[in-house]
Amino acid sequence: MNYFIQLLTYFRIIAGPIIFVLILIPQNYGVALFILLLASASDYWDGYLARKYSLTSVLGAVLDPIADKILITFIVIALSLNLGSIYVAFLGSMILAREYWVSALRDLNAREGNTKATKVTFLAKTKTLIQLATLCLFLLGLFLGNALTIFVANFFLFLAFIITMQTGLSYTIATFKK
């Protein structure tokens, strides 16, 4: 079971570059969406199964958020290129910057023995869910050739941006609170 749980995490890491290529090749949005849906589901299942079977590990705790960041990075960049959207590129870049900032905070807190400051919160899990749902909406809009779906995805991207910044701010305050 432990190998299966690790495989789910590695799948998200590998899915990022695959989806990137699929987004940039015309007529492959459906396949990209399908792989993203599987990768999104794997984010839930690897954590659930690890907790259920008491197979949580330090490696898993480190790789899980990194896998999410790799997946999201590849898709945000591919969508920015595909859509030619400054809006998607800017908000996506801000979201990615927060992700890397929080990774740095987690590293700092691990070194300082202050891991509680950047412990994953319910809002942070919600943030990841909204980010992945937003990316799925963009891909669905591209797959269907539906501008309205992409328009709605832009609103979700802004919501993801707000929640992402809020959780980043919370982690930053908790880290530097004396």
Contacts in CASP RR format, 6 or more apart in sequence:
PFRMAT RR
TARGET T0000
AUTHOR 0000-0000-0000
METHOD contacts of the structure
MODEL  1
MNYFIQLLTYFRIIAGPIIFVLILIPQNYGVALFILLLASASDYWDGYLA
RKYSLTSVLGAVLDPIADKILITFIVIALSLNLGSIYVAFLGSMILAREY
WVSALRDLNAREGNTKATKVTFLAKTKTLIQLATLCLFLLGLFLGNALTI
FVANFFLFLAFIITMQTGLSYTIATFKK
1 49 0 8 1.000
1 53 0 8 1.000
1 55 0 8 1.000
2 55 0 8 1.000
4 49 0 8 1.000
5 46 0 8 1.000
5 47 0 8 1.000
5 49 0 8 1.000
5 50 0 8 1.000
5 53 0 8 1.000
5 55 0 8 1.000
6 46 0 8 1.000
6 60 0 8 1.000
6 63 0 8 1.000
8 42 0 8 1.000
8 45 0 8 1.000
8 46 0 8 1.000
8 49 0 8 1.000
9 42 0 8 1.000
9 46 0 8 1.000
9 60 0 8 1.000
9 63 0 8 1.000
9 64 0 8 1.000
9 67 0 8 1.000
10 67 0 8 1.000
11 38 0 8 1.000
11 39 0 8 1.000
11 42 0 8 1.000
12 39 0 8 1.000
12 42 0 8 1.000
12 43 0 8 1.000
12 67 0 8 1.000
12 68 0 8 1.000
12 70 0 8 1.000
12 71 0 8 1.000
13 63 0 8 1.000
13 66 0 8 1.000
13 67 0 8 1.000
13 70 0 8 1.000
13 71 0 8 1.000
15 35 0 8 1.000
15 36 0 8 1.000
15 38 0 8 1.000
15 39 0 8 1.000
15 71 0 8 1.000
16 39 0 8 1.000
16 70 0 8 1.000
16 71 0 8 1.000
16 73 0 8 1.000
16 74 0 8 1.000
16 75 0 8 1.000
17 74 0 8 1.000
18 35 0 8 1.000
19 32 0 8 1.000
19 35 0 8 1.000
19 36 0 8 1.000
19 39 0 8 1.000
19 71 0 8 1.000
19 74 0 8 1.000
19 75 0 8 1.000
19 78 0 8 1.000
20 74 0 8 1.000
20 75 0 8 1.000
20 77 0 8 1.000
20 78 0 8 1.000
22 28 0 8 1.000
22 29 0 8 1.000
22 31 0 8 1.000
22 32 0 8 1.000
22 35 0 8 1.000
23 29 0 8 1.000
23 32 0 8 1.000
23 75 0 8 1.000
23 78 0 8 1.000
23 79 0 8 1.000
23 81 0 8 1.000
23 82 0 8 1.000
23 139 0 8 1.000
23 142 0 8 1.000
24 78 0 8 1.000
24 81 0 8 1.000
24 82 0 8 1.000
29 139 0 8 1.000
29 141 0 8 1.000
29 142 0 8 1.000
29 143 0 8 1.000
30 139 0 8 1.000
30 143 0 8 1.000
32 139 0 8 1.000
33 136 0 8 1.000
33 139 0 8 1.000
33 140 0 8 1.000
33 143 0 8 1.000
36 71 0 8 1.000
36 75 0 8 1.000
36 132 0 8 1.000
36 135 0 8 1.000
36 136 0 8 1.000
36 139 0 8 1.000
37 136 0 8 1.000
39 71 0 8 1.000
39 132 0 8 1.000
40 132 0 8 1.000
40 133 0 8 1.000
40 136 0 8 1.000
43 64 0 8 1.000
43 67 0 8 1.000
43 68 0 8 1.000
43 128 0 8 1.000
43 132 0 8 1.000
46 64 0 8 1.000
47 56 0 8 1.000
47 64 0 8 1.000
49 55 0 8 1.000
50 56 0 8 1.000
50 57 0 8 1.000
50 60 0 8 1.000
65 103 0 8 1.000
65 106 0 8 1.000
65 120 0 8 1.000
66 103 0 8 1.000
68 128 0 8 1.000
69 96 0 8 1.000
69 99 0 8 1.000
69 100 0 8 1.000
69 103 0 8 1.000
72 95 0 8 1.000
72 96 0 8 1.000
72 99 0 8 1.000
72 131 0 8 1.000
72 132 0 8 1.000
72 135 0 8 1.000
73 96 0 8 1.000
73 99 0 8 1.000
75 135 0 8 1.000
76 88 0 8 1.000
76 92 0 8 1.000
76 93 0 8 1.000
76 95 0 8 1.000
76 96 0 8 1.000
76 135 0 8 1.000
79 85 0 8 1.000
79 88 0 8 1.000
79 135 0 8 1.000
79 138 0 8 1.000
80 88 0 8 1.000
80 89 0 8 1.000
80 92 0 8 1.000
82 142 0 8 1.000
83 138 0 8 1.000
83 150 0 8 1.000
87 154 0 8 1.000
87 157 0 8 1.000
88 138 0 8 1.000
88 154 0 8 1.000
88 157 0 8 1.000
91 157 0 8 1.000
91 158 0 8 1.000
91 160 0 8 1.000
91 161 0 8 1.000
92 157 0 8 1.000
92 161 0 8 1.000
94 161 0 8 1.000
94 164 0 8 1.000
94 165 0 8 1.000
95 131 0 8 1.000
95 160 0 8 1.000
95 161 0 8 1.000
95 164 0 8 1.000
98 164 0 8 1.000
98 165 0 8 1.000
98 167 0 8 1.000
98 168 0 8 1.000
99 164 0 8 1.000
101 168 0 8 1.000
101 172 0 8 1.000
102 118 0 8 1.000
102 167 0 8 1.000
102 168 0 8 1.000
102 171 0 8 1.000
105 117 0 8 1.000
105 118 0 8 1.000
105 171 0 8 1.000
105 172 0 8 1.000
105 175 0 8 1.000
106 115 0 8 1.000
106 118 0 8 1.000
108 114 0 8 1.000
108 175 0 8 1.000
109 115 0 8 1.000
109 116 0 8 1.000
109 117 0 8 1.000
109 118 0 8 1.000
109 175 0 8 1.000
114 175 0 8 1.000
116 174 0 8 1.000
117 171 0 8 1.000
117 174 0 8 1.000
117 175 0 8 1.000
117 177 0 8 1.000
118 171 0 8 1.000
118 174 0 8 1.000
118 175 0 8 1.000
121 167 0 8 1.000
121 170 0 8 1.000
123 163 0 8 1.000
123 166 0 8 1.000
123 167 0 8 1.000
123 170 0 8 1.000
124 167 0 8 1.000
126 163 0 8 1.000
127 160 0 8 1.000
127 163 0 8 1.000
127 164 0 8 1.000
127 167 0 8 1.000
130 156 0 8 1.000
130 159 0 8 1.000
130 160 0 8 1.000
130 163 0 8 1.000
131 160 0 8 1.000
131 164 0 8 1.000
133 156 0 8 1.000
134 153 0 8 1.000
134 156 0 8 1.000
134 157 0 8 1.000
134 159 0 8 1.000
134 160 0 8 1.000
137 149 0 8 1.000
137 150 0 8 1.000
137 152 0 8 1.000
137 153 0 8 1.000
137 156 0 8 1.000
138 150 0 8 1.000
138 153 0 8 1.000
138 157 0 8 1.000
140 146 0 8 1.000
140 149 0 8 1.000
140 153 0 8 1.000
141 147 0 8 1.000
141 149 0 8 1.000
141 150 0 8 1.000
141 153 0 8 1.000
142 150 0 8 1.000
END
